[in-house]
């Protein structure tokens, strides 16, 4: 009985795993910075909560694109 071949997801080099971890950390850092400079607001069009960039930004992207 032979062992099954590792799939592409299972057979990753340590360098690739390190690069993936570094990319994940960078994405998290960007997300935290974005949330720090934005405010959670409710859209005036649909009432759904979204991340607002300031007092001028009161409608979510979906409602803005409909106008």
C-alpha positions as CSV (number, residue, x, y, z in Angstrom):
1,X,0.0,0.0,0.0
2,X,1.6,3.3,-1.0
3,X,1.1,6.7,0.6
4,X,-1.1,9.1,-1.3
5,X,0.6,12.0,-3.2
6,X,0.4,15.3,-1.3
7,X,-2.0,17.8,-2.9
8,X,-0.8,21.2,-4.0
9,X,-2.1,22.8,-0.8
10,X,-0.4,20.3,1.5
11,X,3.1,20.4,-0.2
12,X,4.3,24.0,0.4
13,X,7.8,25.0,1.0
14,X,8.8,26.9,4.1
15,X,9.7,29.9,2.0
16,X,6.2,30.0,0.5
17,X,4.6,29.6,3.9
18,X,6.7,32.5,5.3
19,X,5.7,34.6,2.3
20,X,2.0,33.8,2.8
21,X,2.3,34.7,6.5
22,X,4.1,38.0,5.7
23,X,1.3,38.9,3.1
24,X,-1.4,38.1,5.7
25,X,0.3,40.3,8.3
26,X,0.5,43.1,5.7
27,X,-3.2,42.8,4.8
28,X,-4.1,42.9,8.5
29,X,-2.0,46.0,9.0
30,X,-3.7,47.8,6.1
31,X,-7.2,46.7,7.4
32,X,-6.4,48.1,10.9
33,X,-5.1,51.4,9.5
34,X,-8.3,51.7,7.3
35,X,-10.5,51.1,10.3
36,X,-8.6,53.6,12.4
37,X,-9.2,56.4,9.8
38,X,-12.8,55.6,9.1
39,X,-16.0,55.5,11.1
40,X,-18.9,53.0,11.2
41,X,-22.0,54.8,10.0
42,X,-25.5,53.8,8.7
43,X,-26.2,54.5,5.1
44,X,-28.9,57.2,4.5
45,X,-30.3,55.2,1.6
46,X,-30.6,51.7,2.9
47,X,-29.6,51.9,6.6
48,X,-26.9,49.3,6.3
49,X,-23.7,49.9,8.3
50,X,-20.6,50.8,6.3
51,X,-17.2,52.4,6.8
52,X,-17.4,56.1,6.2
53,X,-14.4,58.2,5.3
54,X,-15.9,61.5,6.7
55,X,-19.0,63.7,7.1
56,X,-19.3,63.9,3.3
57,X,-19.5,60.1,3.0
58,X,-23.1,59.2,4.2
59,X,-24.1,56.6,1.6
60,X,-22.7,53.1,1.0
61,X,-21.1,52.2,-2.3
62,X,-24.2,50.3,-3.5
63,X,-26.6,53.2,-2.9
64,X,-24.1,55.7,-4.4
65,X,-23.9,53.7,-7.6
66,X,-27.7,53.7,-8.0
67,X,-27.9,57.5,-8.1
